[in-house]
Amino acid sequence: MAIRQLRVYTGPDLERPGVVGVVPAPMQAATVRVTLGEVLPLLADAMASDRTWLRDFATDTLEISADLHDVLQAYRHFRRPGA
C-alpha cells in the first residue's frame, strides 16, 4: 500500500515562469469595507473562544467614525470598577 503524504496548499506557484495569479496584483485591495454588524459577532465569538489568531491582529489599526469613538470612550469611562 502506498503511503499518502499531505501537502499544504499556499496558493499558486508564482515563482514558475508563465504562472499568473488569479487576481492581478494591481487589483488586489489592501483594505475591505464591512459593517460593524458583520464584524462584531465574529470578533465577540473569537474573544469568548480565546482564539489565538486574534493576537496576530492586536496591533492593527481600525478606522472608525468620530461619534462611535466618543461613545466607546464614554463606555470605557463608565464601566470602570468603582465609577
RAMOPE-V612931 format. One record per residue. N is the residue number from 1. RES is the residue in one small letter. SS is DSSP state (H for helix, E for strand, - for the rest). PSI is psi as a letter, one per 40 degrees, with the letter a starting at -180 (none if undefined). OMEGA is omega in degrees with one decimal (* if undefined). Layout:
{{N:RES:SS:PSI:OMEGA} {N:RES:SS:PSI:OMEGA}}
This chain:
{{1:m:-:h:-179.1} {2:a:-:i:177.0} {3:i:-:h:179.0} {4:r:-:h:177.5} {5:q:-:h:178.5} {6:l:-:i:175.6} {7:r:-:i:177.8} {8:v:-:h:178.3} {9:y:-:h:-178.9} {10:t:-:e:179.7} {11:g:-:a:-178.5} {12:p:-:i:179.0} {13:d:-:g:-176.2} {14:l:-:e:179.6} {15:e:-:d:-178.2} {16:r:-:h:178.2} {17:p:-:h:177.4} {18:g:-:e:179.6} {19:v:-:h:-179.2} {20:v:-:h:178.7} {21:g:-:i:-179.7} {22:v:-:d:178.4} {23:v:-:h:178.6} {24:p:-:i:-174.9} {25:a:H:d:-178.0} {26:p:H:d:-177.6} {27:m:H:e:-179.1} {28:q:-:h:-178.3} {29:a:-:i:177.0} {30:a:-:e:-179.5} {31:t:-:i:178.1} {32:v:-:h:178.1} {33:r:-:h:177.5} {34:v:-:i:177.3} {35:t:-:i:177.3} {36:l:H:d:178.2} {37:g:H:d:177.2} {38:e:H:d:-171.0} {39:v:H:d:-173.7} {40:l:H:d:179.6} {41:p:H:d:179.5} {42:l:H:d:178.7} {43:l:H:d:178.8} {44:a:H:d:178.2} {45:d:H:d:179.3} {46:a:H:d:176.8} {47:m:H:d:-179.3} {48:a:H:d:179.7} {49:s:-:e:-179.6} {50:d:-:f:-179.1} {51:r:-:h:-177.2} {52:t:H:d:-175.3} {53:w:H:e:177.3} {54:l:H:d:179.7} {55:r:H:d:178.8} {56:d:H:d:-175.9} {57:f:H:e:-175.0} {58:a:-:d:-178.7} {59:t:-:e:176.9} {60:d:-:i:178.3} {61:t:-:i:177.0} {62:l:-:i:175.3} {63:e:-:h:179.7} {64:i:-:i:179.6} {65:s:-:i:-178.3} {66:a:H:d:-179.1} {67:d:H:d:175.1} {68:l:H:d:177.1} {69:h:H:d:178.5} {70:d:H:d:179.3} {71:v:H:d:179.4} {72:l:H:d:178.4} {73:q:H:d:177.9} {74:a:H:d:178.3} {75:y:H:d:178.2} {76:r:H:d:-178.1} {77:h:H:d:-174.1} {78:f:H:e:179.8} {79:r:-:e:177.9} {80:r:-:i:176.1} {81:p:-:h:178.3} {82:g:-:e:-179.3} {83:a:-:none:*}}
